Amino acid sequence: MKVKVPDKIHVGAYEFDIVQVPDMARDYKFLGQAHVDNEVIRINQDSKYRVKYVTLWHEICHAVCDTLRMDLDEASIDRLGQGLGAILMNDFGIELEWDE
């Protein structure tokens, strides 16, 4: 099932914009970033589909953990994002459609 990546997601009282940033990996050395203070999740536009897929879930996990003040380290967030992304893709058959 294909699901359009929304322009915004809600985490608690926050509303995060989801934006794709060209050359993010080259310019900033990140595949994605989640910022609670700016309410934005940025994803490297140039990444391959599966990398973007996993990166989005990783950054959503950051947004949830940071917003709800959950004390998870980067490795735990990475495992959570990888696991969630794999379940949604492989077991639920959810594919993401990116507006580009």
C-alpha positions in Angstrom: 0.0 0.0 0.0 1.4 3.4 -1.0 1.2 6.2 1.6 2.0 9.8 0.7 4.6 11.3 3.1 2.7 14.1 4.8 3.9 17.6 4.9 3.4 17.7 8.6 3.2 15.2 11.5 1.9 15.8 15.0 4.0 14.7 18.0 2.4 15.7 21.3 1.6 19.4 21.1 4.2 19.9 18.3 3.6 20.0 14.6 6.7 19.0 12.6 7.2 20.0 9.0 8.7 17.2 6.9 11.0 18.6 4.2 13.5 17.1 1.8 16.8 19.0 1.6 19.0 18.6 -1.5 22.7 17.8 -0.9 22.1 17.5 2.8 24.4 14.5 3.2 27.2 16.3 1.3 26.8 19.7 2.9 25.9 18.7 6.5 27.1 15.1 6.7 23.6 14.0 7.8 20.9 11.9 6.1 18.3 13.5 8.3 17.7 15.7 11.3 14.8 16.3 13.7 14.6 19.6 15.5 12.0 20.2 18.2 12.8 23.9 18.6 12.1 24.5 14.9 9.5 21.8 14.6 11.0 20.4 11.5 12.2 17.0 10.2 14.7 17.3 7.3 15.5 14.3 5.0 18.3 14.2 2.4 16.4 14.4 -0.9 19.2 12.7 -2.8 19.2 9.4 -0.8 17.9 6.2 -2.4 14.4 5.1 -1.5 15.2 2.6 1.3 17.7 5.0 2.9 15.0 7.8 2.9 12.4 5.4 4.3 14.6 4.3 7.2 15.9 7.8 7.8 12.3 9.2 8.1 11.4 6.6 10.7 14.7 7.3 12.6 14.0 11.0 12.6 10.4 10.5 13.7 11.7 8.4 16.6 14.0 11.3 17.5 11.0 13.7 17.4 9.0 11.5 19.7 11.9 10.9 22.1 12.9 14.5 22.2 9.3 15.9 22.5 8.3 13.4 25.2 11.7 13.7 27.0 12.6 10.0 26.6 16.2 9.5 27.3 17.3 7.2 24.5 20.8 7.3 23.0 21.5 7.5 19.3 22.1 3.7 19.0 18.7 3.0 20.6 16.9 5.4 18.4 18.7 3.9 15.3 17.6 0.4 16.3 14.0 1.6 16.9 13.8 3.4 13.6 15.3 0.4 11.7 12.9 -2.0 13.4 9.8 0.2 12.9 10.7 0.9 9.3 11.3 -2.9 8.6 8.0 -3.9 10.1 6.0 -1.2 8.2 7.7 -2.0 4.9 8.0 -5.8 5.1 5.1 -6.9 7.2 2.5 -4.2 6.5 3.6 -3.5 2.9 3.7 0.2 3.4 5.5 2.1 0.7 6.1 5.8 1.0 5.4 8.3 -1.8 7.6 11.3 -1.7 6.6 14.6 -3.4 9.7 15.7 -5.3 
